[in-house]
Amino acid sequence: MSSEKQAEVTKAMINGTNGFWTCRLEFLSESYPNLVYRLEYIESVNREFYVGCYDEKNSYKIIEIDNTLHECLLSLPVE
């Protein structure tokens, strides 16, 4: 991913930007009940999908992914 695209997606995840839909996913484990792993998920209007998190150096890392998570989120019941 280009550094320009990395900066654009990071800005959208952290600050919110038109053209992107974002949400935070939280994962819990029975093995580690006091630990919550948070992952930012973002979709662009161009059907691009990304996840973001802080890496071990406390810098923000963006990874482009396929539409698998998008399809999974669509199948969840709405409450």
QUITAVEN-V243360 format. One record per helix or strand of 2 or more residues. SS is the DSSP state (alpha for helix, beta for strand). FROM is the first residue (numbers start at 1). LEN is the number of residues. If there is no record, write none. Layout:
# QUITAVEN-V243360
ss=SS from=FROM len=LEN
ss=SS from=FROM len=LEN
This chain:
# QUITAVEN-V243360
ss=alpha from=3 len=13
ss=beta from=20 len=9
ss=beta from=36 len=9
ss=beta from=49 len=6
ss=beta from=60 len=6
ss=alpha from=68 len=8
